Amino acid sequence: MTTMTQPVEPIRENRRHAVKAAAFVVLFWAVAAALVATAHLQLDRSSPLAGTVLEIGVLIGVAFAYMRLAAPEATVDHALLVGIVWLLITIIAELSIASYVHHGWYALLGTPARPVLRNVFLFVWIFGPSIFARHEAND
């Protein structure tokens, strides 16, 4: 299709929508990461189980907020993509912080010393948003 058959306006609108969606993904990830890291640093020393439960609750809560406020009409495909992007940003953040402080930093994904909980965190980062998706993708 060319601009002779398609107006230029929908292209601009799609680009604006994509930028807004990406900004919301990063914004909600930053909120989730700040809350999870705070819960980890404050509660894991005194009660690892309470810290883990709170961290998972925070992730589920932020995923719910994202899906209701930023993407109320999102499909399961969109939600899974958001979860994968959140996990990717989380891994990059942990690697960056660990290289900056010159030792392991596991506040967002959990410590490798507890691999089951680490796997649970990976699962929740990815599938948290898709729990609240309202629509299935149309083929």
N, C-alpha and C positions, 0 to 999 in steps of 0.2 A: 504494500500500500504506500501511497505517496501523500504528500500534503495536499495534492489536488483532490484526493478522495477522502482524506481524513484531516480534520482540523488540527491545528497545532496545540490547542488548549488542553485536550486530554493528555497529551504527552507531558506537558508542564505539570499538570495536576498529578499524574502518576509519579513523576520525579519528586515533587513536593511531598507526596504521601510516603514515598520510600525514605526520604531523609527524616521525616517526622517519626516514622516507625523505628528507624535505626537509633534516633536520639532517645526515644522512650525505652528501647531495649537496654541501652547503655545506662540511662538514668536509673531504671529499676534495678539493674544489676548492681550499680554502685550503692544503692540503698541496701540491698540484700547483703552485699559483701561487707559493708560497714557494720550492719547489725550482727551478722554472723561472726565477724572477727571480734567484735566487742563482747558478744556472749561467750565466745571461746576463751578469750583472754581473762574474762572476769570469773567465769563459772567452772572451767575445766580443772582448775587447781583444787577447788573445794569439793566438787561433785561432778565427775566426768559424765555420769548418766544424765543428770539434770542439764548440764551444758549441751549435751547431744540432743536431748529432747527439745530444748529451747531453740537450738540452731535449726533443727528440722522444721519446727513450728514457724520460725522466722522465714525460712525459704518458702514454705507452703503459703504463708500469709502474703509475702511479696508477690509470689506467682499469682495468687488470687487477685491482688490489687492490680497487677499488670493486665491480667485478662479482662477484668471488669472496667477499668478506667482507660487504659491505653488501647486495647484491642477487643472491644466487646463483640465484634462480629468475626473474630478470627476463627480459622479452622484448626483442626487437629494438626495438620501439616505445618501451619504457621507456628503453633504452640511448640511443636517439637523442634522446629528450626530455632526458635527463641531459646529453648532449653539447651540446645547444642552450642549456640553462640555464648550463652551464659557460662557453660562449662569451659569453653575455649578461652574466654576472657579470664575466668578463674584460674585456669592452669597458667596462663601467661602472667597473671598478677603474682601468683605464688612463686613462679620461677624468677620473676624480676625482683621481688622483695628478697628472696633467698640469696640471689647474687649480690644484692646491695648490702645486706647485713652479714654476708659471708658465713651463714650457717642455715640449716633447714628451718623453714617457716611454713607451718601447716595449719594455719588458723582457718582457712576457707574449705579445705578438702579433708581435713583430719590427718592424724599422724599415721605413717606407715606401720607403726607398732600395733595399731588396731585395724587390721585390713578389712574386717567385716564392716565396721563403721565407716571406713573410707569408701567402701563400695556402696553403702547406703547413701552417703553424701553424693557420690557420682550419680546415682540413680535419681535422687531428689533434684539435683541441679538440672538434669536433663528432662525428667518427666513431670516436674512440678507444674509448669504452665499448662501442659496438656491435660491435666486432671480437670481443669476448669474451662476447657474449650467447649463451646456450645454447638458448633456446627461441624459437620463432616465435609471433607473436600468433595466437590462435584467433579466427576470425570468428564 
